Amino acid sequence: MNSQSFDSLQIELCPVCDKPSQPPFQPFCSSRCKLTDLGNWFGEVYRVPVEEPENLPEEESE
């Protein structure tokens, strides 16, 4: 038996359903969860926060 502790092993969980992830779909557990996550991004359920700079130079009008 390997001398490594089992405490160091971590199971990666699917970010959609919290089931153990599967190698062909990592970090997801299935194609269904992979497509659900993609649909959430396309549907703008997930958003990346953006900080707008306060002092933007104004464009010159001609």
N, C-alpha and C positions, 0 to 999 in steps of 0.2 A: 504494500500500500504506500502511496505517496505521503511524504512527511509534511506536506503543506496543510495548513489549517483550513477547514471548510468555512470558517468565518470570513476568509478573504474572498470567497466566491460571491459574486453578486449577479443576480438575475436581472437583466434589462427588461423593463415592462413597457408594453405598448402605450404610447401617449394618448391614445383614443379610448381604449377599453380596459387598460391595466392588466391584461393577460400577458404572460411571458412572450417576448418577441421571438420570431422565427427567422433563421438566417436568410431565406430568400426574400424576405420583406422588411428586414431591419431598417429602422427601429420599430417597425410595426409587427403585428402578429399575423396579419393576413392581407390579401389584396383588398378586401372590403374596407379595412381600417385605413389602408394607404390611400384609397380613393376618397374615403370620407374626409380625411385630413386635407387632401388636395381641394375638394369641394368647399371646405371651410375657408381656405385661402382665397379661392375664386369668388366666394360669396361674401368676402370681406368680414367674416366672423372673427378672424385673426387680423390684427393690425400691428404694424411696427410703429412705436411712438417716435415722433419727430419734434425736435425743438426748433422753432423758427428763430432765426437771428433777429434781434431787435433793431439794429441799425443797418438796414439795407440801403445801399445807394440808390437814389431815385434815377430812373432812366430819363435821359434828356429828350425832350420833345422837339421835333424839327419844325 
